[in-house]
Amino acid sequence: MAEAKLGEAHPKFKGWYITPAGRYPSARAGAEANGTYPKQVDRWCKGGKMKARGWDFEPAQQAPAMAQAA
């Protein structure tokens, strides 16, 4: 995939994965930094059980045009 469409620039960007090692635009990037698998990062960040240990998911802001259409 083109570099211009990775992370926050991707049209389907959902949000940031917050891990003890930092904030990442994808589960894959978070997994590489934490030495684990992307699916594990996804479960830990979105599941809520690991929030006290520093794992969380921050949803991206909805675009204003989409909010008005709804």
VMD Tcl script that draws the C-alpha trace (Angstrom):
set ca {
  {0.00 0.00 0.00}
  {1.21 3.51 -0.73}
  {2.85 5.36 2.15}
  {0.35 8.20 1.72}
  {-2.52 5.89 2.72}
  {-1.03 4.42 5.89}
  {-2.13 5.32 9.42}
  {-4.01 8.57 9.93}
  {-4.02 9.36 6.18}
  {-6.02 6.21 5.34}
  {-9.68 6.92 4.49}
  {-10.87 4.14 6.85}
  {-8.65 5.16 9.79}
  {-10.45 4.14 13.00}
  {-8.22 5.50 15.76}
  {-5.04 5.08 17.79}
  {-3.85 2.09 19.78}
  {-2.38 3.26 23.08}
  {0.16 0.84 24.59}
  {2.70 1.10 27.41}
  {5.31 1.79 24.69}
  {3.39 4.65 23.05}
  {0.52 5.62 20.72}
  {0.24 3.91 17.32}
  {-2.03 4.36 14.27}
  {-2.43 0.59 13.76}
  {-2.44 -2.64 15.74}
  {0.42 -3.84 13.55}
  {2.65 -0.89 14.48}
  {1.76 -1.32 18.15}
  {2.54 -5.03 18.00}
  {5.96 -4.45 16.43}
  {6.86 -1.96 19.17}
  {5.64 -4.24 21.97}
  {6.94 -7.57 20.64}
  {3.53 -9.23 20.25}
  {0.90 -9.92 17.59}
  {-1.53 -7.36 16.03}
  {-4.61 -9.34 17.11}
  {-3.35 -9.36 20.70}
  {-2.87 -5.58 20.63}
  {-6.37 -5.18 19.17}
  {-7.94 -7.30 21.95}
  {-5.98 -5.67 24.75}
  {-6.70 -2.12 23.56}
  {-10.36 -2.51 22.61}
  {-11.33 -5.07 25.27}
  {-10.97 -2.73 28.23}
  {-9.58 -5.30 30.68}
  {-5.99 -4.13 30.19}
  {-6.75 -0.39 30.50}
  {-5.23 -0.21 34.00}
  {-1.97 -1.58 32.57}
  {-1.74 1.12 29.89}
  {-3.57 -0.50 26.94}
  {-6.40 1.55 25.41}
  {-8.00 2.57 22.10}
  {-8.68 6.19 21.19}
  {-11.25 6.48 18.36}
  {-10.60 9.01 15.61}
  {-12.86 12.04 15.45}
  {-15.70 11.71 13.00}
  {-15.44 14.00 9.98}
  {-17.77 17.06 10.20}
  {-19.44 16.25 6.86}
  {-20.31 12.76 8.09}
  {-21.68 14.07 11.38}
  {-24.01 16.51 9.58}
  {-25.28 13.81 7.21}
  {-26.30 11.54 10.08}
}
mol new
graphics top color blue
foreach p $ca { graphics top sphere $p radius 0.5 }
foreach p [lrange $ca 0 end-1] q [lrange $ca 1 end] { graphics top cylinder $p $q radius 0.2 }
display resetview
